[in-house]
Amino acid sequence: MQNDLLIQRQVLEQLRAIDGLDCSTIGIEVHHGVVKLAGHVNDSSARAKAERAAQSVDDVRNVILDLDLDSR
């Protein structure tokens, strides 16, 4: 099983690979394989993509979303 720091780095890499997603507005916390994504995204599609990206990383046990939709 990977450690939390490695999982965090891999989730960040997955988020960076998503076209049109500003991952600088998303914080990533990992505790015992549970990933929490917190911050802001442009729309519900970006939120779903971020969740799928985090879930795709090995040893992620669960993903908690605390992503607000920007109202700009």
Residue frames relative to the residue before (quaternion, step in Angstrom):
aa qw qx qy qz dx dy dz
M 1.0000 0.0000 0.0000 0.0000 0.00 0.00 0.00
Q 0.4508 -0.7002 0.4935 0.2509 3.55 -0.94 0.95
N 0.4687 -0.6482 0.5023 0.3285 3.54 -1.17 0.49
D 0.7000 -0.5166 0.3133 0.3808 3.53 -1.27 0.48
L 0.6287 0.5401 -0.3443 0.4411 3.60 1.01 -0.73
L 0.6533 0.5015 -0.3101 0.4749 3.57 0.97 -0.81
I 0.6275 0.5201 -0.3315 0.4753 3.58 0.99 -0.80
Q 0.6422 0.5303 -0.3229 0.4495 3.59 0.92 -0.89
R 0.6634 0.5018 -0.3035 0.4647 3.58 0.91 -0.89
Q 0.6803 0.4888 -0.2958 0.4591 3.57 0.94 -0.84
V 0.6120 0.5224 -0.3508 0.4791 3.59 1.07 -0.66
L 0.6383 0.5228 -0.3274 0.4606 3.59 0.95 -0.83
E 0.6343 0.5209 -0.3265 0.4687 3.60 0.97 -0.81
Q 0.6578 0.5041 -0.3087 0.4668 3.59 0.95 -0.84
L 0.6522 0.5041 -0.3168 0.4693 3.59 0.98 -0.80
R 0.6459 0.5280 -0.3198 0.4492 3.59 0.98 -0.81
A 0.6562 0.5329 -0.3041 0.4393 3.58 1.14 -0.59
I 0.5797 0.5829 -0.3779 0.4259 3.60 1.24 -0.20
D 0.4003 -0.7236 0.5139 0.2281 3.58 -0.63 1.14
G 0.8373 0.2194 -0.1769 0.4685 3.54 -0.98 0.92
L 0.6032 0.5411 -0.3719 0.4529 3.60 1.23 0.01
D 0.2523 -0.7505 0.5938 0.1433 3.57 -0.78 1.05
C 0.1662 -0.8357 0.5172 0.0810 3.57 0.03 1.28
S 0.5113 0.6358 -0.4339 0.3821 3.61 1.22 -0.06
T 0.6666 0.4799 -0.2968 0.4871 3.59 1.27 -0.26
I 0.6620 0.4732 -0.2917 0.5027 3.57 1.32 0.12
G 0.2170 -0.7566 0.6053 0.1184 3.54 -0.86 1.00
I 0.1856 -0.7816 0.5901 0.0799 3.55 -1.07 0.78
E 0.0068 0.7676 -0.6403 0.0267 3.55 -0.79 1.07
V 0.0696 -0.7880 0.6111 0.0274 3.57 -1.04 0.78
H 0.0504 0.7799 -0.6208 0.0615 3.54 -0.92 0.97
H 0.8305 -0.1369 0.0267 0.5393 3.56 -0.46 1.27
G 0.7525 -0.4215 0.2059 0.4622 3.56 0.92 0.95
V 0.5868 0.5270 -0.3826 0.4812 3.58 1.27 0.04
V 0.2023 -0.8009 0.5598 0.0659 3.55 -0.61 1.22
K 0.0971 -0.7606 0.6392 0.0590 3.55 -0.99 0.91
L 0.1303 -0.7641 0.6300 0.0474 3.53 -0.83 1.09
A 0.0409 0.8090 -0.5811 0.0780 3.57 -0.64 1.12
G 0.5141 0.6291 -0.4785 0.3331 3.55 -1.06 0.76
H 0.6053 -0.5522 0.4439 0.3629 3.53 -1.13 -0.76
V 0.0368 -0.7569 0.6517 0.0327 3.54 -1.19 0.69
N 0.6369 -0.5825 0.3615 0.3526 3.56 -1.23 0.45
D 0.8166 -0.0670 0.0943 0.5655 3.58 0.96 -0.81
S 0.7082 -0.4710 0.3183 0.4186 3.56 -1.30 0.16
S 0.5821 0.5724 -0.3700 0.4434 3.57 1.15 -0.52
A 0.6580 0.4940 -0.3019 0.4816 3.58 0.96 -0.88
R 0.6221 0.5420 -0.3321 0.4571 3.56 1.05 -0.74
A 0.6677 0.4927 -0.2943 0.4740 3.58 0.93 -0.88
K 0.6439 0.5205 -0.3170 0.4625 3.58 1.01 -0.82
A 0.6400 0.5184 -0.3206 0.4679 3.59 0.99 -0.82
E 0.6489 0.5151 -0.3175 0.4614 3.58 0.96 -0.83
R 0.6663 0.4939 -0.3012 0.4706 3.59 0.90 -0.92
A 0.6296 0.5388 -0.3359 0.4478 3.58 1.00 -0.80
A 0.6693 0.4878 -0.3003 0.4732 3.58 0.91 -0.87
Q 0.6644 0.5131 -0.3022 0.4517 3.58 0.95 -0.84
S 0.6351 0.5661 -0.3287 0.4100 3.59 1.13 -0.55
V 0.5776 0.5932 -0.3730 0.4188 3.59 1.24 -0.31
D 0.5398 -0.6351 0.4539 0.3152 3.56 -0.95 0.92
D 0.8472 0.2053 -0.1876 0.4527 3.53 -1.16 0.78
V 0.4413 0.6312 -0.5002 0.3957 3.60 1.20 0.37
R 0.2754 -0.7987 0.5209 0.1221 3.56 -0.63 1.18
N 0.7845 -0.0809 0.0962 0.6072 3.56 1.09 -0.74
V 0.2138 -0.7512 0.6083 0.1413 3.57 -1.25 0.47
I 0.1406 -0.7620 0.6295 0.0576 3.54 -0.88 1.04
L 0.1981 -0.7960 0.5655 0.0857 3.56 -0.78 1.06
D 0.0547 0.7405 -0.6678 0.0520 3.52 -0.94 1.00
L 0.3152 0.7613 -0.4852 0.2927 3.53 0.89 1.09
D 0.2328 -0.7701 0.5828 0.1149 3.55 -0.64 1.15
L 0.4047 -0.6810 0.5513 0.2617 3.53 -1.19 0.63
D 0.4363 -0.6849 0.5181 0.2686 3.55 -0.87 0.99
S 0.2692 -0.7770 0.5515 0.1403 3.57 -0.97 0.85
R 0.3306 0.7688 -0.4882 0.2475 3.55 1.17 0.50
